[in-house]
């Protein structure tokens, strides 16, 4: 027979197990993939202002990327995030079947209740809503928190007049994915190692970016490392760019080879010091 437990001991046990359960819950929430709904491209502005417009000439209309090409971007987003273990894409919503996002002064402040209801019904944590904006001829992707219904972040890319064919959508999708990963999801792509050296300089590197991220040969990426500063007694992180690389070969879904254009010595020095290096698409160089 077990010895009797005092009230103090009982309270202590309750407190211990409460803390244990909370810690386990926190671990589960950190390790569990985020459930994501990606909606189809909202082309309402395109339909109203491009297809049915009298003030646009045929030449001007050709500067706009075609709807069938825009529609493929949602599919590319679904494919990319479905292959990422940090996400669980549970549904591809149809934007036409749901009321439009309510907007104020051109900026989405919150989501219509029907859209949130769709996300909750699917058990989603996040909604990803792509939209074509005709005013500045651009694509914007807005990410909403299902629980609060608030816009958490967004990514956007202008359409280049010289890149309006269907085969250019991979470029736009790549730029958007990079922005989403940086601004919304804190996803980093690692620089793995140097594959070609010349003295103390890294001339070519292997990076953990491939077909899944929609990268292409001749795209430029910035190489950076994380730096930690102490501000008001708290540690704050920021990225510090140390080089520039150009993709020379996309090897498979996960890896590519890149030629180092700037920062050859700094990159090799960081690699020798086992400093984690990351890369992100440079949208200013195409």
C-alpha positions in Angstrom: 0.0 0.0 0.0 1.3 3.4 -1.0 2.0 5.9 1.8 -0.5 8.8 2.2 0.2 11.9 0.1 -0.1 15.3 1.8 -1.9 18.2 0.3 1.4 20.0 -0.4 2.8 16.9 -2.2 -0.4 16.6 -4.2 -0.3 20.2 -5.3 3.4 19.7 -6.3 2.5 16.7 -8.4 -0.3 18.6 -10.1 2.0 21.5 -10.9 4.7 19.2 -12.2 2.4 17.4 -14.6 0.8 20.6 -15.7 4.2 22.0 -16.7 5.1 18.7 -18.4 1.9 18.8 -20.4 2.4 22.4 -21.4 5.9 21.7 -22.5 4.8 18.7 -24.6 2.1 20.8 -26.2 4.6 23.5 -27.1 6.9 20.9 -28.6 4.1 19.5 -30.7 3.1 22.9 -31.9 6.6 23.7 -32.9 7.2 20.4 -34.7 3.9 20.1 -36.4 3.6 21.2 -40.0 1.6 24.4 -40.7 -1.7 23.6 -42.5 -2.0 25.8 -45.5 -4.7 26.5 -48.1 -3.6 28.0 -51.4 -6.4 29.6 -53.4 -6.5 30.0 -57.1 -5.4 33.3 -58.6 -8.0 36.1 -58.2 -8.3 37.5 -61.8 -11.3 39.7 -61.1 -9.3 42.9 -61.9 -7.9 41.4 -65.0 -11.3 40.5 -66.3 -12.7 43.9 -65.7 -9.9 46.2 -66.7 -8.0 44.3 -69.4 -10.3 42.0 -71.3 -13.2 44.4 -71.3 -11.3 47.7 -71.6 -11.7 50.2 -74.5 -8.8 52.4 -73.3 -6.1 49.7 -73.8 -4.8 49.1 -77.3 -4.0 45.6 -78.5 -0.4 46.4 -78.2 -0.9 47.5 -74.6 -2.9 44.3 -73.8 0.0 42.2 -75.0 2.1 43.7 -72.2 -0.1 41.9 -69.7 0.6 38.3 -68.9 -2.2 36.0 -70.1 -4.8 34.6 -67.6 -4.0 30.9 -68.4 -0.3 31.7 -67.5 -1.3 33.4 -64.3 -3.5 30.5 -63.3 -0.4 28.2 -63.2 1.2 30.2 -60.4 -1.2 28.8 -57.8 -0.4 25.2 -58.9 3.3 26.0 -58.6 2.8 27.3 -55.1 0.9 24.2 -54.1 3.6 21.9 -55.6 6.4 23.9 -53.8 4.8 23.9 -50.3 3.5 20.4 -50.6 7.1 19.2 -50.9 8.2 21.2 -47.9 7.9 19.1 -44.6 7.2 22.3 -42.7 3.8 22.6 -44.4 0.7 20.5 -45.0 -1.2 21.7 -48.0 -4.7 20.4 -47.2 -6.7 22.0 -49.9 -6.5 24.1 -53.1 -9.4 26.6 -52.7 -11.3 28.1 -55.6 -11.3 31.8 -55.3 -14.3 32.1 -57.6 -16.4 30.1 -55.2 -15.7 32.4 -52.2 -16.5 36.0 -51.7 -13.7 38.4 -52.5 -11.4 39.7 -49.8 -12.7 42.9 -48.4 -10.2 45.7 -49.1 -9.7 49.2 -47.7 -7.7 51.7 -49.8 -6.2 48.8 -51.8 -4.8 47.0 -48.8 -6.4 43.9 -47.5 -7.1 44.5 -43.8 -9.0 41.3 -43.1 -10.7 38.4 -44.8 -14.4 37.9 -45.5 -16.0 35.6 -43.0 -16.7 33.1 -45.7 -13.1 32.8 -46.5 -12.2 32.3 -42.9 -15.0 29.8 -42.5 -13.5 27.8 -45.5 -10.1 27.8 -43.7 -11.5 26.7 -40.4 -13.6 24.0 -42.0 -10.4 22.6 -43.6 -8.5 22.9 -40.3 -6.0 25.4 -41.9 -3.6 27.6 -40.0 -2.9 29.9 -42.9 -4.5 31.0 -46.1 -2.5 32.0 -49.2 -4.4 34.3 -51.6 -2.8 35.2 -55.0 -4.2 38.2 -56.8 -3.4 40.0 -60.0 -3.4 43.8 -59.6 -4.0 45.6 -62.9 -3.1 49.1 -61.7 0.6 48.4 -61.5 0.5 45.2 -63.5 1.8 43.0 -60.7 1.1 39.8 -58.8 0.5 39.9 -55.0 0.2 37.0 -52.6 -1.4 37.7 -49.3 -1.1 35.4 -46.3 -3.8 35.4 -43.7 -4.0 33.9 -40.2 -7.1 31.7 -40.0 -7.5 32.2 -36.3 -7.5 36.0 -36.4 -8.6 36.6 -39.9 -5.8 39.2 -40.2 -3.3 39.8 -43.0 0.1 38.6 -41.7 2.3 39.4 -44.6 2.5 39.6 -48.4 4.7 39.1 -51.4 4.6 40.9 -54.7 6.4 41.1 -58.1 5.8 43.4 -61.0 5.3 41.9 -64.5 8.1 42.7 -66.9 6.9 43.8 -70.3 9.4 41.4 -71.8 8.3 38.5 -69.7 4.6 37.9 -70.4 4.7 34.3 -71.7 3.6 31.2 -69.9 7.2 30.0 -69.6 8.0 33.1 -67.5 5.7 32.2 -64.7 8.3 30.0 -63.1 10.5 33.2 -62.7 7.7 35.1 -61.0 6.8 32.2 -58.8 10.4 31.8 -57.7 10.6 35.5 -56.7 7.3 35.2 -54.8 8.3 32.1 -53.0 11.6 33.7 -51.9 9.7 36.7 -50.5 7.1 34.4 -48.8 9.9 32.4 -47.2 11.8 35.5 -46.0 8.8 37.6 -44.8 6.3 35.0 -43.7 7.8 31.6 -43.0 11.5 32.2 -42.1 12.6 29.5 -44.5 16.3 29.6 -45.3 18.2 27.9 -48.1 21.7 26.6 -47.1 24.9 27.0 -48.9 26.3 23.5 -48.4 30.0 23.6 -49.5 32.5 24.9 -52.0 32.9 22.6 -55.1 35.7 24.6 -56.7 38.5 26.5 -55.0 41.3 28.8 -56.2 43.7 29.5 -53.3 41.6 31.0 -50.5 38.7 31.7 -52.8 35.5 29.8 -53.3 34.8 29.8 -57.1 31.8 27.5 -57.2 29.4 26.3 -54.5 26.7 23.7 -53.9 23.4 25.2 -52.6 20.3 23.5 -51.2 18.0 25.0 -53.8 16.6 23.1 -56.8 13.6 22.4 -59.0 11.2 22.5 -56.0 12.0 26.2 -55.4 11.5 27.0 -59.1 15.0 28.3 -59.6 16.6 28.5 -63.0 20.0 28.7 -64.6 21.5 32.2 -64.7 19.5 33.4 -61.7 21.5 35.4 -59.1 21.3 34.8 -55.3 22.7 36.7 -52.4 24.8 34.8 -49.9 24.3 35.8 -46.3 25.0 34.8 -42.7 23.0 35.6 -39.6 24.5 38.1 -37.2 23.2 38.6 -33.6 23.2 42.0 -31.9 22.3 42.8 -28.4 19.8 45.7 -28.2 18.4 46.9 -24.9 19.6 43.6 -23.2 17.9 41.4 -25.9 19.5 39.5 -28.7 18.3 40.4 -32.1 19.2 38.7 -35.3 19.7 40.2 -38.8 21.1 38.9 -42.1 24.5 40.2 -43.4 25.2 39.7 -47.1 28.7 38.6 -47.9 28.5 37.5 -51.5 26.7 37.0 -54.8 26.3 33.7 -56.8 24.9 32.8 -60.1 23.2 29.4 -60.7 25.1 27.5 -63.4 23.3 24.1 -63.1 20.1 23.0 -61.4 21.1 19.4 -60.5 17.8 18.0 -59.1 14.8 18.9 -56.9 17.0 19.9 -54.0 20.4 21.1 -55.2 22.1 23.4 -57.6 25.6 24.5 -58.5 26.4 28.2 -58.5 29.4 30.3 -59.6 30.6 32.8 -57.0 30.5 36.3 -58.5 31.3 38.4 -55.4 32.7 37.5 -52.0 34.8 34.5 -52.9 37.2 34.9 -50.0 34.5 35.8 -47.5 32.5 32.8 -48.4 35.4 30.4 -48.2 36.5 31.9 -44.9 33.0 31.5 -43.4 32.9 27.9 -44.6 36.3 27.1 -43.0 35.0 28.6 -39.8 31.8 26.4 -40.0 29.7 29.5 -40.1 26.2 28.6 -41.5 25.6 30.4 -44.8 22.3 30.9 -46.6 21.2 32.3 -49.9 18.1 34.1 -51.3 17.1 35.2 -54.7 18.3 38.6 -55.8 15.2 40.2 -57.5 17.2 43.2 -58.7 19.3 41.0 -61.1 17.5 39.0 -63.7 
